[in-house]
């Protein structure tokens, strides 16, 4: 996991001020009980103190987060928020940070992260009895960030019940409005609520400050301070006592200052100059420790200074970090800093700020940069930023640099290619055009500075962006500007990266033979940087399978799937999967196809990535193809095109369209060929590579062949064959030979046909090719049959015929599952038992239950699930929550070989919604109870059968129907309905037991019924009768007393049961 810098002091609950008063007024704010409390008042009104006093008993349950200006940058905000919430749960902390660092477009997709946080928090708190309090202090620093505001609103609605949110702010937050206004557990505390009352002032002065006073001086204190606690504090500590308050006020007011500056100046005048100067300089530090005092101010015994600050009642907060740190209240630090700036020469200010920066350089680079910029040492700050940039790139810790970038202005970023590089990387998945502009300028800067290693790093980022978008035009233009001769002369890492970049470019250009030669040179190099190693493996895998070297491609795929870069960031994982996703269908590996389909689907659901979802369907297409379900495959091709188009990947849309035309039975040849010609022109213009031009041309030839336009077919297929031969794309060569053989045999040109047939099947057998992306099933069956008749590699031809013949459809066993709805939910599949605890949250299992309950032929839309499970969230937030829940559901079911989607899926999703898979048979206790109940009500049973059926019904009813499922009123109605059935059957069964002398069984079942409904008069009456009959009168009387007590409590009157 990459390390993202977090300021621990921001996440530490401050110590409660020693001299403070917990009054009835603060208690009535209800902070400890509210779902949300927002305290809004200017600085110095005691907001933080009020929170600390209210939650003092729950201090260990507080999760404190003090917000600063830099928290407006969402990666900074979320990294600190995740650390705050999951500080005591390492697994969930890592999972949250992993998702944060893997998000492509955080500014757009933060709602997904919010849903992930809520889900993890619910899982964490479900095993705890304690409530947690998330305190967002100094919210005014991010008040204009709409994304953060929407996040807090979402949390208010979706946080677990055993959690509360507390916000302090100097300005209105914009959070409490609309439907929130009507919620009783949401409270807004204003400055008026925070003003001290006169009795509270008296308690504070007498018991805490221990200052002499009388009634008149107390009235004056209340009058002049107006209950503002900071005013009270300063007045009490700037005068010798408050008995002569009126005189002191008149004297100080003559200076015509505001009350804060007035009293603070007076207060400071009483401190000796050395301490006053120290105090003022300390205000420039965001926080300080004993060690800081020793190193920065050369104070040997810093603890004495800290003691003096605390004993002097200076308004400082103690932060219980290691080591302990202290910070002034913002009112004090702002005013003290103003005094420093007014009283100190600029040159001296700059020197002191530079000394602070120098001190922090070893421990906190960001603070060092901040103080250098305050000292107007811009070039030094940029230089330090560049140093961090180099370290971050080498260590692949790009997120740390993104955090540093928040210190620099746009003008300052433009002065450094390193800052431009990281700014481009920061927005590469958000604003692609701006990203490329930054990267291009960075390359120009590195070229000018002769930093060829970072020039190639920047070029590498552009390569990755080009492969992701499958657009190489910008890459072609920028590559012309590379100073190749200078890089070659420089040698070292820059040359290594140049060679890798050249290799990647050659593969992108489909110059496979040259790329293969270069790869042998690169294989001898030691590629140390993780991202360069990962990128090289990705493209090397493409090279191997484009050249038909499937065994080597499989080895590369295994390395790629286990590479640390793919596990460190899910977006890199997606790109890595894309690079090798052709291998499973080129090798006909069904298990690998399913693995890729599932992983693409999981990542697409998790990040709402149309790119990943498109590939999930595209790989799934080939899974259907091998299972002989061409209709389903073509439907999935349409879905893949929808997602690719949404993502903006035109080349991928066209690739799916080509395959659709190849496998389709449509005879609209003219229209399809016209579309293919448009696609072919597009591929040539965009220089897409990956053999797309000749692939398109080959399929155009296939359609001409089907329409018996032999000349056009021969021309297209021959051109495609020649291009593939020139590129050394062996498997595509086979595909073209297959169709040319079919073409010539269809025309009656047997010798030509035989030549191409031999070329096709000999190469296929030698390399064990059983699939070609140019193939269709009728053609391969015809050519296999001819090869068998002519004795041309007949064994392999027979293998292909068996593989693809129509009656060789792969048939899977029907999936039979058993679902237990009554009592504890369970799902049994084969020998596996899945229970409630196997699901991350109740909502995740709830979604599965709801779909399973639905009629097999009807769909449940995503919109329906969003409305049911997240009724109070807006559409965007509810959609994100559903996606995160579905991601977890997919993950859980996959552990038990119960996939979503796929031919043999438990649940499938199409455009209309979710439905039970057609090959899934569901048995359940619900179905058994309903069927047996109908049989019993038929009244045609004999006494013995009736007894057996009723016993089974009673035993199957192990508790309420779908316990703890409260998302749909319909379930509540069904729950009541089935409990009524259970009671009816229990009553009837107990009577039969009584008639047959099974008294112990009758007692057992009646007691079970009274657990279902503790005030069931009929059941109680039957039990009392049974006790009388069996001589257990004492037990009957005791039970009846307890029953009566419960009955009166619930109903308000006595039952009709008489003993």
N, C-alpha and C positions, 0 to 999 in steps of 0.2 A: 504494500500500500504506500502510495506516495505521501510524503509528509507535507502537509499544508500548514503554514505558520498560524498559530492561534495565540492570542494574548490571554494568558491564564488570568491575569488580574481583572479582565473584563467579565470573567465567568465565576468570580469568587464573591460570595455573599458578604457584604460589608459588615463590620461589627456594629452592634447597636450603640448609639451614643450613651456614655455613662450617665449624663445628666439629662434625662428625658422623662416625660410623664405619659403613661398609658391611661388615657381618660375614657370616660363613657362615650364621649364624642367619637373617638377613634374606634372604639369597640362597635359602635352602631354603623360604622361603614361596612361591616360584614365582609371584610376582605377575605377572611379564612373560609367563608361559606359560599361566596359568589362564584358563578361560572366565569365571569369577567368583571374586573374592577379597573376603571380608568381614572387615574388621579391627574387632573390637569390644573396647573398653577405655575406662576413664574418661579424663578429660582429663589430659594430661601424660605419657601413656605412649609418645608418639612415633609415633603412627599415621601422621600426615601425612609425617613425616620418613622412615619406613620405605617409604612409597609413592614418595616423590621419589627416594630412593636406589635403589630397585629399578628404576625407570623412567628413570634418568638418561640412559642411552644412547638412549632413545626420546622424549626431551623434546618434540621437534617433533610427535610423534604423539599426545601427550596432549591430551584434551579435558576440561578441568577445570571442575567446577561445584560451588561451595560453597553448600550449602543453608542458608537461614535460616527463621525462623518463617513469614514471609509466603509462602514457597514452598508452604505447605499449600493455598493458593488455586490451583486447577488452572491457570487461565489464566497465572498468574505462573510456575508450575513449567514448563509446556510452552513458554512463550515463551523462557525461559532455556535449556531443554533443546534446543530447535530451533536456537537461536543457537549453542550449544556444539557441536553435532554438525556443523552445516553452515556454520560460520563462513568456510570457504574455498570455498564453492559458492553463489554469489549466487542462482542460479536455484532451487536446492532450498530455500534459506533462505526465499525469497519464497513458494514454493509451500507450504512447511510452515506459515508464519505465516498465509497466506491461508486455509488449511483451518482452522487454529485459530480465527481470527476469524469464520469462517463457520459454526461448529458451533452448533446450536441448544441442545442439552442436553449440554454437555461432561461433566457429572458422570455421565451415563448412557452417553454415546457415546465416551468417551475411548479405548476399545479400537480404534475406527476410526482415530483419530489415531495410535495406536501402530502399527497396520498400515501406515499411510501413511509413517510415519517409517522403519520397517524396510525398506520397499520402496525408498524414496529412498536410504537408506544403502547398500543392496545394489547399487543402480545406480551410486552414486558410487564405492564401493570396488572394484567389478568392473573399473574402469579404472586402479586403483592397485595397486602392489605392496606398499605399506606397510600395516601393521596399525595400527588406532587403539585407544586406551585411553580409555574413558569413566570418569572418576573422579568419584564423587559423595561429596564431603567433607561431614562434619557431618550425616550422614543422620538422626541422632537428632532433628533439628528437625522432621522430617516422618514420624517412625516410626509415628505413630498414623493416618496417612492411608492407608486401605485401597486407594484407587484408585492411589496412587503405588506402593504395595507390589506390587499386581497388575501394574502397568506394568513394574516391574523384572523380575519373574518372566517376563513375556512376552518382554522383551528378551533375557533369558538364553537362552531357547529359540529365538528368531527373529532375533536379530542375525546379520549375515553372519559367516562363519567367521573372517575376518581382522579380528576385533574382540574386545575384552575389556572387562569391567566390573569396576571396583574401588570398594568402598564402605567408608567409615570411619564409625564410629558409637560413641557412648558407651554405648548400650544395645543389647540384642538386637534385630535388625531384623525377625525373623519371615519373612525371605525364604528362608533355607535350611531346607528341611524336605521331607517326602514323598519324591518321586522324586529330588529334587536331592541328597539325602544320599548316594545311591549313585554319583553322578557323580564320576569321578576328577579332572576338570578344574575342580571347585569346591572351594575351600579356605576354611576359617574360621580366622581368626587371633584368638586371645584375648589377654587381658592377660598371661597366663603366657608366651605366645610372644614378647611384646614386652619382657619384663624382660631387662635386660643381664646377661650372665654375668660372672663375676669377671675372666676374661681380657679381655673386651671393655672392662670398666671400666678396667683397667690401660692398655689402648691409648688410651682416651679421655683419661685423666688425663695420661699421659705425652706423647702425640703431639699431642693437640688442645688440651688446657687448659694443658699445659706447667707443671704444678704438682709441687713436690717431694713425695715420698711414700716410705714404706717398707712392708714386708710387713704390719706390724701395723696401720698407718693404712689400708691398702687393705682389710684384713679388716673393720675398723670401718666404713669407707665402705660396703662391701657389706652389712654387717649392718644399719646404720641406714637405708640407702636401699632395701634389699631388691631392688636392681636397677631401681628406678623412676627413669627418666631425669631427671624433673623434680626429684626429691629429690637425686639426684647433682649436678645442675646447681647447685641452691641451696646445698647444703652446700659445694661446691667454691668458690663465689663469695661466700659470706657469711663464711667464715673466711679468715684470712691464708694459711694453708696447712693441709693435712690431717695434718701430723705431730702436732699437738696436738688432734686431732679429738675424742678422748675427753673432754678437759677442756672443749672448746667445747660439746659435746653436753650435758654435765651442767649447764653454766651456762645454756644456753638452755632446757632442759627444766624448769628451776625456774619458768619463767614459765607453765608448764602450757598451752601452745598446741599446735594441731596442727602437724605438721612443716612444712606449706607456709606457714602464717601465721607460724610461728616463724622460719623462715629468711628469708622475705621481709622481715619487720620488721627483722631484724638487718641484712639487706642494705641496706635503705633508710636505716637509721640512719647508714650510712657515706657517704651522699650529702649534699652541702650542701642547705640548706633550699629554696633557689630552684629547684634542679634537681628535688628531690623533689616540690615542689608542682606543677611542670610535668608531671612524670611521672604524678602522680596525676590531674591534669586531662585529660591526653592519653588516659587510659583510658576517658573518657566518649565519645570519638569511635570510631565503628566502624572507621574507617581514617583516615589523615592523610597529607598531603604537605608538601613544603617550603613551598608556597604557603599551606597552611592554617596553618602555624606563623607565617608572616609576618602574615597577615591576622587570625587569631584571637588570637594571643598577642603580636603586635607584636615578633616576633623577626626582626631584619633578616637575619641569616645563619642561616637554618633548617638549611642543610646541615651546619653544625657540630654542631647538636643531633642530627641523624640520625647523623652519624659517631660522636658520643659514645654514642648508644644502641647502635650496632652494635659499637663497640670495647669497651663495657662488658659485652658478652655478654648484654645484656638479650634476653629471649626474644621477638623481634619477627619477623614474616614480611614479606618484601619482595615486593610485587606489581608485576610488570613491566607496568603500564599506562602510559598517557601522559596526565599526568605519573606518575612512579613513586609508588606509595602504600605505606604501611606499616600493619601492624596488630599489636597484641599478641596473644599466645596467650590463649585465652579464660580459662585459669586465672589468668593475671596480671591481665587486664583486670577480671575479676570481683572479685578480691581488692583491687585498687587502687581500684575504684569503691566497694567496701564501706568502705574506709578514708576515702575522700573524704566519703561520706555521714555517717560517724560523727564526723568532725573539722570539718565545715563547717556553719555555721548554715544553716537552711532558706532564709532569704531570699537569702543569697548563692548557694546552689545554684540557686535559681530564676532569678536574674539571669544567672548564667553559662549555664544551659541556654537561656534566651531569646536570649542573644548568639549561641550556636551556631545556633539556629533562624534568626535574622536573617541570619547569614552564609550559610546554605544556601539561603535563600529564592530567590536568583538562579540557583543551579546545580542544586539538587535539592529540589523542592517536597515530595516525600514525606518526606525526612529532616527538613526544616524543620517539617512537621506533627508528625512523631514527637517531636522535641525540645520543641515547644510543649506537647504533651500530657504529656511527662515533667515539664515546668515547671509543670504544673497550669493552663496557660493554655488552657483548653478552648475558650472563645469565640473566641480568636484563631486557634486551630487550625481550628475550624469555618469561620471567615471565610475563611481561606486555602483550605480545601477548596472552598468555594463559588466562589471566584475561578477555581480550576482547572476546576470543573464548567462554568461559563459558557464558558470558552475551548474546552473539549472538545466541547461540544454544537455550538457555532458551526462548529468545524473538522471535525465528524463523527468525532472521535477518541475514541469512547466507551470504548474499551478502556483508555486511559490512566487514565481516572477510575475504572474498576473496580479498578485496581491501587491507587489512592489510598484507596479505600473500606476496604481491609483494615486501615488504621490506626485506624478509628473503631469504637467499640462500638455495639451496637444502641441503647442509650440516647442516645448522641451523634447517631446517624443521625436519630432521631426529633425532634431539635431543629432540623433544617434541611430545608426542602422540596427544596433542590438535592440533598442526600444521599439523600433519599427517592426523588426522581425517578430517580437513577442506580441505586439499589438495586433499584427496580422494573424498570428496563431490564435489569439484570444477570440477573434471574430470569424474564424475560418468556416464555421458551420452556421453562422448567423447572417453575415453580409459578405457574400463571396466576392463581389466586385471590389468592395473596399479592402477586403483581405488581400486580394492580388495586387492592388495598388500599393499597399504598405510593403508587401513582400518584394515587389519590383524595386521600390525606392531603397529598401534595405540592401538588395543585391548591388545596386549602384554604389551605395555607401561602402559596402565591404570591398567591392572592386577598387574603389578609389583608395581605401585604406590598406589594400593588399592583404586583407584577412581572407585568404582563399578557403580556409577550413569552414568559416562561418558563411562565406559565400555559397559553398556547397550545401551547408545545412539548410540555408534558405531555399536553395534550388530543390533540395529534397522535399521540403514542405510543399512547394509548388507541384512537384511530381505526384505526391500523395493526393493533393486536391484534384489534380487532373484525372487520376485513375478513379477517384470517387465519383466524379461528375461524368466520367467517360468522355471528356472533351480535352483534346490535346493541342488546340490551336494556340492558346497562350503559352503553353509549354514550348511549342516549336519556336515561337517568336523570341521568347526569353533565352532559350538555349543558344541562340545565335550570338548573344552578348557575352557568353562565357569566355574568359581569357584562357583558352585551353593550354596554349603554350606556356604561359606564366605559371599556371597550376601544375603542369607537368614538371617544370623546372623546380618549383617549390617542393614537390614530393610530399611524403608523409601522409597525414590523415586527409588533407585536402585532395591529394591525388587518389587515394582509396575511394573517397566519396564520389569523385569525378568518374572513376571507372564503374562504380555501382550505378550512378546516374545514367551513364552511357548505356550500360546493360539494360536498365529499365526502359530507356528510350528506344533501344533496339527492339525489345519485346513489344513495346507499345506500337512500333512501326511494322510489326510482323516480320522483322528481319531476323528470323529464327536461327539460321545457320551462324551468322555473325555473333548473335547473342550467345549461342552455345559455346563458341570458341572463347569469348570473353569470360564466360562463367567459369571456365577451367582456370583462368588466371585468378579470378576473384576468390575461388575456393581455397587458394593457397594463402590468402590474406587472413589476418586476424581482425575480424570485425568486432570491436569492443562495445560500441554504443548500441544499446538495445533496440532503438527504433530503426537504425540502419540495418541491423541484423534481421529484424522482423520484415522490413520492407523487401530486403533481398530475397528472403525465403518465399515471400508471397509471389514475387515475379518469377522466381526460378521454378516454382510449382506450375505457373502458367506456361512457362517455356516447355517444360517436360510434357504436359498433356497436349499442348498444341503440336508438338512433334510426335505425338503418339507413344511417348515413353511412359506408359501407365504405371509400371512398377516403380520407377524412380519418382514419379509424381506422387504416388502413395506414400513413399518414405518422407518426402518433403511435407506432405499434408500432416503426417503424424507429428513431425517436428513443429509445425506451425500451430497445431491445435494444443500443444503443450508449452508453447513459448510464453515466458513471463509477461511480455508486452501485451499479449492478448488477454491475460487475466487481470492486468493492472487497469485496463480501461475498456469498457464494453464497446465503445465506438470503434476502437482498434480491433476488437474481437469481430465485430460485424464485417469490417473491411477484410480481415484475414479469412473469414468464412467465405466471403464472396470470391476471393481470389482462387479458392480451390473447390468451389461448389460444383463445377462441371465434372470433377473426377468421379463422384458416386454414380452418375448415370452413364458416363463413358465406360465405366467398368461393370455396370449393371449390379452394383452393390446395394441391395435392398436395405440392409440394416443401416448402412452409412447414409443412404437417402433419407431414411426416417429420422436419423440423428440430426442431420442438417435441417430438415424441415422443422423439427421440433425446436431446435435452437434458434433458428431465424424467427419462428413464431413467438417464442418466449421473449427475445430481445425486441422484436417489433411491438409486442404488447407492453413491455416494460417502459419503453421510451417513446411509444407512439410513433415509431419510425416507419414511414411508408416505404423507405428503401429496404429495410429488413423484412417487412410484411410482403413486399413484392417478391423478394427472393424466396420467402417461405412458400408462396404459391408456385413460383417457378420450379423450385426443386420438387415440390409435391406433384407437379404435372408429370414428371418422369416416374415418380412412384406409381401413379395411376397407369401410366403407359406400360410399365412392366407387369402390372396386375390386370392388363387387358381391358381397362376401363377408359376407352378413348373419349367417351362422352364427358366423363368427369374431368379428364385431363384438359379438354378444350374449355370447359367452364372455368377451370383454374387459370388457364392462360388468359382468359378475359379478366379475371380478378387481378392477376399479376400486372396486366397492362394498366388497369385503373390505378393501382398503387404507384407504379413507375411514373405514370403521367402526373400524378399528384406530386411526386417528388421532383419532377422536372427532368427525368432521365429518358430523353427521346430515343436514344439508341437502344435502350433496353425494351422500350415499348415495341419498337420495330422488330427486335429479335423474337419476342413472344408472338408477334403477328405472323412472322415468317413460319414459325413452327406450327401455328394454328392452320395456315394454308396448306402446309405439307401433310398434316394428319387429317384435315377436313375431307368430307365426302362431297363437298360442294362442287358443282359443275359451272359456277360463274367464273370460268377461267379468265375471261377478258378483263373483268374488274380486278381480280386478284393479281394478275400479271401487271396491270397498270400500277397497282399499289406497290408491288415489288420493285418496279422500275423507279418509282419515287424514292423508295427506301435505299436502293442501290446508289442513286445520285447523292442522297444524304450522306451515306457512309463514305463515299469518295470525297465529298466536299469537306466533311468534318474529320476525315482521316482517322476514323474510329479504331482501326486495327482489329485484332482478335479474330481475323479471318471473316469479318462480317460481310465484306463486299462479295467475295467469292461464294460464301454461304448463300447469300441472297440470290446470286446469279445461278447457283446450282438448283435452288428450289424453283426459280423461274423456268429453268430447263425441265424440271419434273412436271410442272403444270403444262408446259408446251407438249411434253410427251403424252400426258393424259388426254390432251385435246387433239392428239395425233398430228401436231404440227412439227413433223420430224426435223425439218431443216433448222428451225429456231431452237428446238430442243437440243439437237446435236451441237449447235454453235454455243449455246449457254453452258451446257455441261462440259464441253471440251475446254472452253475458256476457264471455267472454274477449276477443272482438273489441272490445267497447265499452271495456273497461279499457285495452287496447293503444292504441286511438284516443285515449283521454283522456291517456295517458302519452306519446303521440307516438312509440310504438315501431313504426316503419314496417314492418320486416321481419316482425314478429310479426303485424301487421295483415294482411299478405299471406298468411301461413300460415293464419290463421283464415278469410279469404275463400276460400282454396283448398278447405278442408273444407266450408264452407257451400255453395259452388257444387256440390260433389259430393253433399252432403246433398239439396239441392233437386232436382237432376237425378235422383237415385235415387228421390225421392218423386213425380217427374213434374211438379214445379212449375218448369217450364222458364224462365219469365220471371225469377223470383227467382234461379234458378241462373245464368242468363246475366248478371244484374246483378253478382253476386258474382264470376263468372268474369272479366268485364271489369275489375272493380276489382283482382282478383288479378294478371292477366297484364299489364295496362297499367302498374301500379306496378312489377312485377317487371322488365319490359323497360326501363323508364325508369331504374331503379337497378341494372340488371344483376344481379338476385337469381336465383341458380340453386339455392339451398338455403335451406330454412326449418327451424328446429328443430322445428316442429310437423308437418312433412311425413312421409309414408310414400310409398314408390315406387309402389304400385298406384294411389293417388289421383292423384299428379301425372301418371302415364301416361294415366289416364282423362280428366283434365281437359285435358291437352295435345291429345289426339285430338279432343275435342269442339271445342276452340278452332280446330284446323286445319280441321275440317269446316264450321265456321261463319264462317271467315275472320276470326277475332278474333286480331289480332296473330299470324297463322299462322306467320310466319318464326321468331319467338322460340319459339312453341309447338313448332315442328318441332325447333328446337335442343334444347329440354328433353326432347322425346321421344327424340331420338337419344342424348342424354346418359344417360338412365336405362333405356332398353329392355334387356331381358334378354340379348339377343345382342350387346350392346355391352360385354360384360365386358372390362375392361382386362387384357390378357395380356402379361406380361413374358417376355422370353427366359429360358430356363433358365440358371441360373448354372453355368458350368463352370469348375472350378478344378483346378489340378494341384498335388499335394503331393509334395514330395521328402522322404522319411523317412530315406534312407540317406546318411550323411555329414552335411554341413551342411544343416540344415532350411531348406526354402524353400516358399513358397506362391505360385503364379503365378495371377493373375486378369487376364484380358484382356492388356494389355501391361504390367501391373504385377508386380513381384517383391517379395515380402515375405520378409525373412530374420530370423534370430534377433536381430540387432542392432536391428531396428525395435521390439522389445518391451522394456518397461521392465526386466523381470527374467526369469530363467529360469522362475520359477513361472508368470508370466503366459503365456508361450509354452507352458509345459508343460500348462496347463489347456486351451488350444486344441488341442494335439496329442492329448491324451487324449480330448477330445470327438470330434475328427475320426476317430480310430481306431475309435470305437465303432460298433456296428451302427446303421444309419440308422433303424431302427424302435424302438430301445430307448432309454430315458432314463438320463441320469446325474444323480443327485440332488445337491443342494448338500451334503447330509450326506456323500455319498461323496467329493466333492472335498475337503471339509474334513478328512476322515479321512486321505485320501491325502497331501495337501500340507502339512497342519499336524498331524501325528499326536500331537505332544507338548503341544499347546495345549488348554485347556479349550474347551467348545462355544462360549461367548461370544466368546472371543478368536479361535478358528479361523473363526467366522462373520464377524467383522469383517475378518480378513485376506483371506478369500475375496471379500468385497464390494469391498475396495480393489483386489484383483487384477482382478476382473471390470470394475470401473470403468476401469482402464487398458486391459484387453482391448477393451472397447467403443470407447474413444477411438482405439486403434490401428487397429482394423478400420474404423471410420468414415472414417478418412483415405483408405481405398482403396475406399469405397462398399461395404463388406461389413458390413452392420449385424447386430446381434443383435436378434431379434424383428422383426415386420413381415412382410408377405405374402411378400416375396422375400428373407428373411433367410438368411444363411449358417447361423446357429445360432438356434434358437428355444428359449424356456423356457416350460414350462407348469407346472402344479402338481406334476407328477411329476419334473421335472428338465429337463436340456438335451438337445436332439436336433438332428440336422442338418435344415435346412429342406427341405421336400418338393420345392422347385423347384431344389435344388442338386445338381449332378452332380459327383462327386469322381473324378478320375483321379489315379493316383499311381504312383510307381516300385514301391511295394510290390505293388500289384495287378498290374502288368505282370510283375514277377518271379515272383509266384505262378502266374499263368496260363501263362507260358512254361515254368516249371519242370514244371508238370503235363503240358504238351504234350510236353516232352522225355522225361519218364519214361514216356510212352505208348509209346515205342519204335517208332512207325510212321513216323518221319521218315526221309528219305534223308540221305545224308552231308552234302550241301550245306546243307539246311535245318537240320540238327542243328548244324552249325558256326555258322550265322548266329544261331540262337537262343541258343546258349551264349555267343557273343560279346556279344550284347545283355545277357544276364543279368550277365555279368562286368563289363561297362561300367557298367551301372546301379548295381551295388553299389559306391558311392563311399566307403563307410565304414560304421561300425557303425550298426545300426538305432537310431534315436532316441538319438544320442550325448548323454551328460550328463543323461539322464532316469532318475532313480533313485528315483522316488516310488512305484513299484508293482513288486512282485516278478514280476508277469506279464510286464512289459516286459523284465525281465532274462532270463526264460526265452525269450521271442521273440527277443531279441537273439542269444542263443546259437544258437537254431534257425536264424535266417537267416544267421548266419556259417557254420554247418555247410553250409547249402545253397550258399552262395557258394563255399566251399572245394571241395565236391563238383563244382560246375560248372567251377571253375578247373582242377581235376585233369583232368576229362574234356576240356575245351577244349584244354588244353595237349597232351594225347595226340593229338587230331585235328590240331592244328597240326604236331606232329612227323610224323604220317603224311603230311600234305600238303606238308611242306617249309617251313612258315612258322615258321622257327626264331626269328627276332627277336620275332615276336608271342608265341610260346610262352614265351620268356624274360621278356618284359614281364609277361605275365599271371601267371606263377609268382612273380615278385618281388612283384607286388601281393598274391598270396595269402599270402606270408610276412610282409607288413605286417599282414595280418589276424590271422594266428597265427604269431608268430616261431619257435615250436617245432613247426611242422607237419612231421613226419618224411616223410610221403608227398610233400608239395610239394617239400621239400628234395631228396629222392631223385630226383624227376623232373627237377629243375633240374640236379643233378650229372650225371645221365645225358645231359641235353641238352648240357652243357658238354663232356663227353667226346666226344659225337658230332660236335660242331662244332669240335673242336680247341682248346677254351679250357680246357685242363686246369689251367693256373696259376690262372685265375680261379675254377675249381671248387674247387681245394684251399684257396684263400684264404677262399672263402665258407664251406666246410665247417668250417674252424677256428673262425670266428666263430660259426657255428651251434652247434657242439659246446659252446663256452664258455657260450653262453646256455642251451642245453639242460640242461647239468649244473647250472648255477646255479638253474634253475627246478625241475628234476625230481630232482636229486640222484644221477643215474646217467647213463651214456653212452647215446647213441642207437644204433640198430641200423644206421645208414648206414655203408657201407664204400666207400672210394674205389677 
